[in-house]
Amino acid sequence: MVCTDRELLALALERIAGSDYQCEIVPCAGAAEHLAKAAPGVTGIVVLDLETGLTDLIRRIQATMPGVPAIVWQRSGASEPSLNALESGARGVLHDSSCAGDIRACLESVGDGRVWVPQSVTQAVLNYRRCRLSRREGQLLNLVSQGLRNKEIAYQLSISEGTVKVYFSRLFDKLGVSDRYELALLGLRHCSTPAAPEATGTVATSDYPKSVFVNRPVRYSASPAVTAAASEPLTSYFHKQFA
């Protein structure tokens, strides 16, 4: 099953997968509802090409379709969304620059119960550390990444501007950023595409990152390539890193 709104991607996956896989294309808008209805009879692999609501859908798949692995298709080469997806339970990562050989290797590895990720994600696992965020910290990061000022953030969260400044100071120290600009860039790499403001002028604050990944000193070097054969040891390493 492939959840995507991009016709070219759907056609490419069908061509690359060949006769070994039967591809069912599901529009992103109704992906959650379709999966809920089809849950009892779904087998194989679910490929998710979504811009918003990805982590929640992965967790829903785990809860309603145990044993059905999810592969996330990332539209950018940034590592943070991939790490968030893996933390949520995804078993594979592909992106728009993935070649046909990588796509086949990912499908085969995940189908065999292993994890498959590109080399860039392997390197990110080694070079990044995860910082858990409280609900308020995640909301603040989401709002600052949308370009809101302190006064606007205070209004959205029903807190004072002084409290917003205190949260900023704590986030700077916790995430190792030096200013608001760096914090906003970090938020853009982790937060979903923001929804349009409601008629009341409020912005939804229910969708926010529960954790973020920030750089840490490199102590180990990644293997030159990630293949299906190397995926199983990586699974254990992911569990240790994300525990």
C-alpha positions as CSV (number, residue, x, y, z in Angstrom):
1,M,0.0,0.0,0.0
2,V,1.4,3.4,-1.0
3,C,0.0,6.6,0.5
4,T,0.8,9.5,-1.8
5,D,-0.7,12.3,-3.8
6,R,2.2,12.3,-6.3
7,E,1.2,10.3,-9.4
8,L,4.7,10.1,-10.8
9,L,6.0,8.6,-7.5
10,A,3.2,6.1,-7.5
11,L,3.9,5.1,-11.1
12,A,7.7,4.9,-10.4
13,L,7.1,2.6,-7.4
14,E,4.8,0.3,-9.3
15,R,7.5,0.0,-12.1
16,I,10.4,-0.5,-9.7
17,A,8.5,-3.0,-7.5
18,G,7.5,-5.0,-10.5
19,S,5.4,-8.2,-10.2
20,D,6.8,-9.0,-6.7
21,Y,4.6,-6.4,-5.1
22,Q,1.0,-5.4,-5.7
23,C,0.7,-1.6,-5.2
24,E,-2.5,-0.1,-3.9
25,I,-2.4,3.7,-4.1
26,V,-4.2,5.7,-1.4
27,P,-4.5,9.5,-1.4
28,C,-2.9,11.2,1.6
29,A,-6.1,13.1,2.5
30,G,-7.9,9.9,3.4
31,A,-5.0,7.7,4.4
32,A,-5.8,7.4,8.1
33,E,-9.5,6.6,7.4
34,H,-8.6,4.1,4.6
35,L,-6.1,2.3,6.8
36,A,-8.5,2.1,9.7
37,K,-11.2,0.4,7.5
38,A,-8.7,-1.9,5.8
39,A,-6.7,-2.7,8.9
40,P,-8.0,-6.3,9.5
41,G,-7.0,-7.4,6.0
42,V,-3.8,-5.4,5.4
43,T,-0.6,-7.3,4.8
44,G,2.8,-6.5,3.3
45,I,4.3,-3.0,3.6
46,V,2.9,0.5,3.9
47,V,4.8,3.3,2.1
48,L,4.0,6.8,3.5
49,D,4.6,9.9,1.4
50,L,3.0,12.5,3.6
51,E,4.0,16.1,4.5
52,T,1.9,16.3,7.7
53,G,0.7,13.9,10.4
54,L,3.4,11.3,9.5
55,T,4.4,10.3,13.0
56,D,0.9,10.0,14.3
57,L,0.0,7.8,11.3
58,I,3.0,5.5,11.9
59,R,1.9,5.0,15.5
60,R,-1.7,4.3,14.4
61,I,-0.4,1.7,12.0
62,Q,1.5,0.0,14.8
63,A,-1.5,0.0,17.0
64,T,-4.1,-1.2,14.5
65,M,-2.0,-3.3,12.1
66,P,0.7,-5.0,14.2
67,G,3.2,-6.8,12.0
68,V,2.7,-4.4,9.1
69,P,5.9,-2.3,8.7
70,A,6.0,1.2,7.5
71,I,8.5,2.9,5.1
72,V,8.6,6.6,5.1
73,W,9.3,8.5,1.8
74,Q,11.0,11.8,2.6
75,R,10.7,14.7,0.2
76,S,14.0,16.3,1.4
77,G,17.4,15.1,2.3
78,A,17.3,16.5,5.8
79,S,18.0,13.8,8.4
80,E,15.8,15.1,11.3
81,P,12.4,14.0,9.8
82,S,13.9,10.6,9.1
83,L,15.1,10.2,12.6
84,N,11.7,11.3,14.0
85,A,10.0,8.7,11.7
86,L,12.3,5.9,12.9
87,E,11.7,6.9,16.5
88,S,8.0,6.6,15.9
89,G,8.4,3.1,14.6
90,A,9.1,3.3,10.8
91,R,11.3,0.4,9.5
92,G,12.6,2.0,6.4
93,V,13.5,5.4,4.9
94,L,13.6,6.5,1.3
95,H,13.7,9.9,-0.3
96,D,13.3,11.6,-3.7
97,S,16.9,11.0,-4.6
98,S,16.8,7.2,-3.9
99,C,17.8,5.1,-6.8
100,A,15.9,2.0,-8.0
101,G,18.4,-0.3,-6.4
102,D,18.0,1.3,-3.0
103,I,14.2,1.2,-3.3
104,R,14.3,-2.5,-4.1
105,A,16.8,-3.2,-1.2
106,C,14.6,-1.2,1.2
107,L,11.4,-3.1,0.2
108,E,13.2,-6.5,0.5
109,S,14.8,-5.7,3.8
110,V,11.7,-4.3,5.5
111,G,9.7,-7.2,4.1
112,D,12.1,-9.6,5.8
113,G,11.6,-7.9,9.1
114,R,14.8,-5.7,9.1
115,V,15.5,-2.0,9.0
116,W,16.8,-0.2,5.9
117,V,18.0,3.4,5.9
118,P,20.3,5.4,3.6
119,Q,23.9,6.1,4.6
120,S,23.1,9.7,5.4
121,V,20.6,8.6,8.1
122,T,23.1,6.1,9.5
123,Q,25.6,9.0,9.9
124,A,22.9,11.1,11.5
125,V,22.2,8.4,14.1
126,L,25.9,8.6,15.1
127,N,26.2,12.4,15.0
128,Y,22.9,13.5,16.6
129,R,21.5,13.2,20.1
130,R,17.8,13.3,20.9
131,C,16.3,15.9,23.3
132,R,12.9,15.3,24.6
133,L,10.6,18.3,24.8
134,S,7.7,19.0,27.2
135,R,4.4,19.9,25.7
136,R,5.0,23.6,26.2
137,E,8.5,23.5,24.8
138,G,7.2,21.6,21.7
139,Q,4.5,24.2,21.2
140,L,6.9,27.1,21.5
141,L,9.3,25.5,19.0
142,N,6.4,25.0,16.5
143,L,5.2,28.6,16.8
144,V,8.7,30.2,16.6
145,S,9.4,28.2,13.5
146,Q,6.3,29.8,11.9
147,G,7.8,33.3,12.5
148,L,5.6,34.4,15.4
149,R,6.9,37.1,17.7
150,N,6.9,36.8,21.5
151,K,3.7,38.7,21.9
152,E,1.9,36.5,19.4
153,I,3.3,33.3,21.0
154,A,2.1,34.5,24.4
155,Y,-1.4,35.0,22.9
156,Q,-1.5,31.6,21.2
157,L,-0.4,29.8,24.4
158,S,-2.3,32.1,26.9
159,I,0.9,32.9,28.8
160,S,2.8,36.1,29.5
161,E,5.6,37.4,27.3
162,G,7.9,37.1,30.3
163,T,7.1,33.4,30.5
164,V,7.8,33.0,26.8
165,K,11.2,34.6,27.3
166,V,11.9,32.2,30.1
167,Y,11.1,29.2,27.9
168,F,13.3,30.6,25.2
169,S,16.2,30.9,27.6
170,R,15.7,27.3,28.7
171,L,15.4,26.0,25.2
172,F,18.6,27.7,24.1
173,D,20.5,25.9,26.8
174,K,18.7,22.6,26.4
175,L,19.2,22.4,22.6
176,G,22.5,24.1,22.3
177,V,21.4,27.0,20.1
178,S,22.6,30.6,20.6
179,D,19.7,32.6,19.4
180,R,16.1,32.7,18.1
181,Y,17.1,32.3,14.5
182,E,18.9,29.0,15.2
183,L,15.9,27.8,17.2
184,A,13.5,28.6,14.4
185,L,15.7,26.7,11.9
186,L,15.8,23.7,14.2
187,G,12.0,23.9,14.5
188,L,11.6,24.1,10.7
189,R,13.5,20.8,10.4
190,H,11.3,19.0,12.9
191,C,7.8,20.6,12.7
192,S,5.0,19.7,10.3
193,T,4.0,22.1,7.6
194,P,1.9,24.7,9.5
195,A,-1.8,24.9,8.9
196,A,-3.4,28.2,7.9
197,P,-4.6,30.3,10.8
198,E,-8.2,29.9,11.8
199,A,-10.8,32.7,11.4
200,T,-10.1,33.7,15.0
201,G,-6.4,34.3,14.2
202,T,-5.3,31.4,16.3
203,V,-2.8,28.8,15.1
204,A,-3.2,25.1,15.9
205,T,-0.8,24.1,18.7
206,S,-1.9,20.4,19.1
207,D,0.7,19.3,16.5
208,Y,4.1,19.8,17.9
209,P,7.4,17.8,18.1
210,K,7.8,15.6,21.1
211,S,11.6,15.5,20.7
212,V,14.3,17.0,18.5
213,F,17.6,15.8,17.2
214,V,20.7,18.1,17.7
215,N,24.3,17.7,16.7
216,R,26.7,16.0,19.1
217,P,30.5,15.4,18.8
218,V,31.3,12.6,16.3
219,R,32.9,9.7,18.1
220,Y,32.4,6.9,15.6
221,S,32.4,6.6,11.8
222,A,29.5,5.2,9.9
223,S,30.0,2.2,7.7
224,P,30.6,3.1,4.0
225,A,27.2,1.9,2.9
226,V,24.0,0.6,4.4
227,T,22.7,-2.6,2.8
228,A,20.1,-5.2,3.6
229,A,22.7,-7.4,5.2
230,A,23.8,-4.6,7.5
231,S,20.3,-3.6,8.5
232,E,19.7,-6.1,11.4
233,P,22.6,-4.8,13.6
234,L,21.4,-1.3,12.9
235,T,18.0,-2.2,14.3
236,S,19.5,-2.9,17.7
237,Y,21.5,0.3,17.5
238,F,18.4,2.4,16.8
239,H,16.6,0.8,19.8
240,K,19.5,1.7,22.0
241,Q,19.7,5.3,20.7
242,F,16.0,5.9,20.9
243,A,15.3,4.1,24.2
